[in-house]
């Protein structure tokens, strides 16, 4: 589901509800302005269910919304502050969309370098191979030179294969997402925001943490959240001892704070902190990736051109000696 469109839809829906429109009418008005797609279809079906007299909680359960969003709609309806829940959801999903854009932009540069580098090295390698063949024929003396022509294209092909593997192997991608700078802060911000939103809608802390564990895919993060739930089940303060995790940062419990009455704001405060840190680090990576990519590509091309010039110079020298 398009998170940017979801954030926009929530902002518009919250504004219409605050202006006094009933939920069914607001949904009907909202759907008319959305592009066709999965979100539009789900909201149309939700509006039809509500128009038929189905309770909101039951209608939401029938739809294929993101789990967190569905829980927020139900919690907002129960608390009597659905516009507030929609506004919080809009901010949360909007921030996730911004971080995803940064991540996608960051991944574009390595992909372009690999594709352009592979094309250039193949073209120059073909030229060098043709020159060796025309100058020396099938002489075994230059067999190693013929093989060396394809070292750089082979290296770029291996890098491309690694990138495809990284995209295809979900456990590896998930493992890196919790351990690379910028990527890790992105995950922490999403987790903290999810828990904070549920707490702000008067959801009990164990239920909010259980939802975060359900949404999370990394086994170690799930284990750490289970440890948090275990401490709560034994009547201990919510985040005491939570700083000893191996994946979740030790700063997170400190940012959240230990006051049970303020945990919702604490988790949202932590989400804002890690969102800003993620955006800062991702911006650094994006701004640094382009010059590094250009330098690398230029160096690789220069190495191959150097060997061609050297080959020509050697050939001219040999002709001059004759």
Secondary structure as GFF3:
##gff-version 3
##sequence-region A 1 322
A	DSSP	alpha_helix	3	18	.	.	.	ID=ss1
A	DSSP	alpha_helix	23	32	.	.	.	ID=ss2
A	DSSP	alpha_helix	38	51	.	.	.	ID=ss3
A	DSSP	alpha_helix	56	61	.	.	.	ID=ss4
A	DSSP	alpha_helix	67	79	.	.	.	ID=ss5
A	DSSP	alpha_helix	82	136	.	.	.	ID=ss6
A	DSSP	three_ten_helix	140	142	.	.	.	ID=ss7
A	DSSP	alpha_helix	143	148	.	.	.	ID=ss8
A	DSSP	alpha_helix	151	168	.	.	.	ID=ss9
A	DSSP	alpha_helix	170	177	.	.	.	ID=ss10
A	DSSP	alpha_helix	183	200	.	.	.	ID=ss11
A	DSSP	alpha_helix	205	215	.	.	.	ID=ss12
A	DSSP	alpha_helix	219	233	.	.	.	ID=ss13
A	DSSP	three_ten_helix	242	244	.	.	.	ID=ss14
A	DSSP	alpha_helix	251	256	.	.	.	ID=ss15
A	DSSP	three_ten_helix	260	262	.	.	.	ID=ss16
A	DSSP	alpha_helix	263	321	.	.	.	ID=ss17
###
